[in-house]
Amino acid sequence: MPTIDDGRRAIEEGNPQQARLIFEAILQENKRDEDAWLGLAEVLTDNEDKRVCYENVLKINKDNRAAREGLRNLEPQANPFVTALQPAAAESSAGDEDELTGDETIMSMRPPADDLLADEPVEGGPPTFALVALGLALSVVVFAVGGGIVFFLLTSLTG
């Protein structure tokens, strides 16, 4: 049976495919191995697969700092314009964490195809009218500044 050290050694030798196979073999034997999930997340390239690994670690041990850091690194950086438009929408979901107990199943790497496209609208985004208004305002400013620059250039060339 391969070990976590074998997987780490494969990573150090520059062989992520072998490391992935090792970590997956370990997880076949013990789905609750935090280090194997973290190692697997390290060698995967797809961010959604990495997210599943980190979430599985947190189901096993909600205090795992490496998994929390990994999830934080996967989060997209906040757009300051969107953040400014929705100050009240920044609600915390800290109470939504699940803790893995006994017979619960750890998430698989790929969701079923039915889950990929949800018919429900995404909540928490900025209102459409606010985005349209922001776009129009930016267009007016760009048009005014551009027109002023063109006017200045034309008058300085002819005068």
C-alpha positions as CSV (number, residue, x, y, z in Angstrom):
1,M,0.0,0.0,0.0
2,P,1.4,3.4,-1.0
3,T,1.9,6.0,1.7
4,I,1.5,9.8,1.9
5,D,5.3,10.0,1.9
6,D,5.3,8.2,-1.5
7,G,2.9,10.8,-2.9
8,R,5.0,13.7,-1.5
9,R,8.1,12.1,-3.0
10,A,6.4,11.8,-6.4
11,I,5.5,15.5,-6.2
12,E,9.1,16.4,-5.4
13,E,10.3,14.4,-8.3
14,G,8.0,16.3,-10.6
15,N,5.6,13.5,-11.3
16,P,2.1,14.8,-10.4
17,Q,0.3,12.0,-12.3
18,Q,2.0,9.3,-10.1
19,A,1.3,11.4,-7.0
20,R,-2.4,11.6,-8.0
21,L,-2.6,7.8,-8.4
22,I,-0.9,7.3,-5.0
23,F,-3.3,9.7,-3.2
24,E,-6.3,8.2,-4.9
25,A,-5.2,4.7,-3.9
26,I,-4.8,5.9,-0.3
27,L,-8.3,7.4,-0.4
28,Q,-9.8,4.1,-1.8
29,E,-8.6,2.5,1.5
30,N,-9.5,5.4,3.8
31,K,-11.8,8.2,2.6
32,R,-11.1,10.1,5.9
33,D,-7.4,10.6,5.3
34,E,-6.9,14.4,5.5
35,D,-3.3,14.3,4.3
36,A,-4.3,12.3,1.2
37,W,-7.1,14.8,0.4
38,L,-4.7,17.7,0.8
39,G,-2.1,15.9,-1.4
40,L,-4.6,15.2,-4.0
41,A,-5.7,18.8,-4.1
42,E,-2.1,19.9,-4.5
43,V,-1.7,17.8,-7.7
44,L,-5.1,18.5,-9.3
45,T,-5.4,21.2,-12.0
46,D,-9.1,21.8,-12.0
47,N,-10.2,24.3,-9.3
48,E,-13.6,22.6,-8.8
49,D,-11.9,19.3,-8.1
50,K,-9.5,21.1,-5.7
51,R,-12.5,22.7,-4.0
52,V,-14.1,19.3,-3.4
53,C,-10.8,18.0,-1.8
54,Y,-10.6,20.9,0.5
55,E,-14.2,20.7,1.5
56,N,-13.8,17.0,2.2
57,V,-10.9,17.8,4.5
58,L,-13.1,20.3,6.3
59,K,-15.8,17.8,6.7
60,I,-13.3,15.5,8.4
61,N,-11.6,18.3,10.4
62,K,-13.3,21.7,10.4
63,D,-10.2,23.3,12.0
64,N,-7.7,22.2,9.2
65,R,-5.9,25.4,8.4
66,A,-4.3,24.1,5.1
67,A,-7.8,23.3,3.7
68,R,-9.2,26.7,4.7
69,E,-6.2,28.4,3.1
70,G,-6.6,26.3,0.0
71,L,-10.3,27.3,-0.3
72,R,-9.4,30.9,0.3
73,N,-6.9,30.8,-2.5
74,L,-9.5,29.4,-4.9
75,E,-11.9,32.3,-4.2
76,P,-12.0,34.9,-7.0
77,Q,-10.8,38.4,-5.9
78,A,-13.8,40.7,-5.2
79,N,-14.5,43.4,-7.8
80,P,-14.5,46.7,-5.9
81,F,-17.3,48.1,-8.1
82,V,-19.6,45.2,-7.3
83,T,-18.7,45.3,-3.7
84,A,-19.6,49.0,-3.5
85,L,-23.0,48.3,-5.1
86,Q,-24.0,45.6,-2.6
87,P,-22.8,46.5,0.9
88,A,-25.7,44.7,2.6
89,A,-25.3,41.5,0.7
90,A,-22.1,40.5,2.4
91,E,-23.7,37.9,4.7
92,S,-21.6,35.2,6.4
93,S,-22.4,31.5,5.9
94,A,-20.4,30.3,8.9
95,G,-23.2,28.3,10.3
96,D,-23.7,26.3,7.2
97,E,-20.7,24.0,7.7
98,D,-21.3,20.3,7.8
99,E,-19.3,18.0,10.1
100,L,-18.6,14.5,8.8
101,T,-19.9,11.8,11.0
102,G,-19.8,8.0,10.8
103,D,-21.6,6.8,7.7
104,E,-21.8,10.1,5.7
105,T,-20.4,9.9,2.2
106,I,-17.6,12.2,1.2
107,M,-18.2,14.2,-2.0
108,S,-17.1,12.7,-5.3
109,M,-14.8,14.6,-7.6
110,R,-17.4,15.3,-10.3
111,P,-21.0,16.4,-9.6
112,P,-23.8,14.6,-11.5
113,A,-24.6,16.2,-14.9
114,D,-28.1,17.3,-13.5
115,D,-26.4,19.5,-10.9
116,L,-24.2,21.4,-13.3
117,L,-27.0,23.6,-14.7
118,A,-29.4,25.0,-12.0
119,D,-32.7,26.5,-13.0
120,E,-32.7,28.7,-9.9
121,P,-31.5,32.3,-10.2
122,V,-28.3,33.2,-8.5
123,E,-28.9,35.4,-5.4
124,G,-26.8,38.0,-3.8
125,G,-25.6,39.7,-7.0
126,P,-25.9,43.4,-7.7
127,P,-29.2,44.5,-9.2
128,T,-29.2,44.7,-13.0
129,F,-30.4,48.3,-13.1
130,A,-27.5,49.3,-10.9
131,L,-25.0,47.7,-13.3
132,V,-26.7,49.4,-16.3
133,A,-26.6,52.8,-14.6
134,L,-22.9,52.3,-13.8
135,G,-22.2,51.4,-17.4
136,L,-24.1,54.4,-18.7
137,A,-22.3,56.7,-16.3
138,L,-18.9,55.4,-17.3
139,S,-19.8,55.7,-21.0
140,V,-20.7,59.3,-20.6
141,V,-17.5,60.1,-18.7
142,V,-15.4,58.3,-21.3
143,F,-17.2,60.1,-24.2
144,A,-16.8,63.5,-22.5
145,V,-13.1,63.1,-21.8
146,G,-12.4,61.6,-25.2
147,G,-14.4,64.5,-26.9
148,G,-12.4,67.0,-24.9
149,I,-9.1,65.5,-25.9
150,V,-10.1,65.5,-29.6
151,F,-11.3,69.1,-29.4
152,F,-8.1,70.2,-27.7
153,L,-6.0,68.4,-30.4
154,L,-8.0,69.9,-33.3
155,T,-7.9,73.5,-31.9
156,S,-4.1,73.3,-31.1
157,L,-3.3,71.9,-34.6
158,T,-5.4,74.6,-36.4
159,G,-4.7,77.5,-34.2
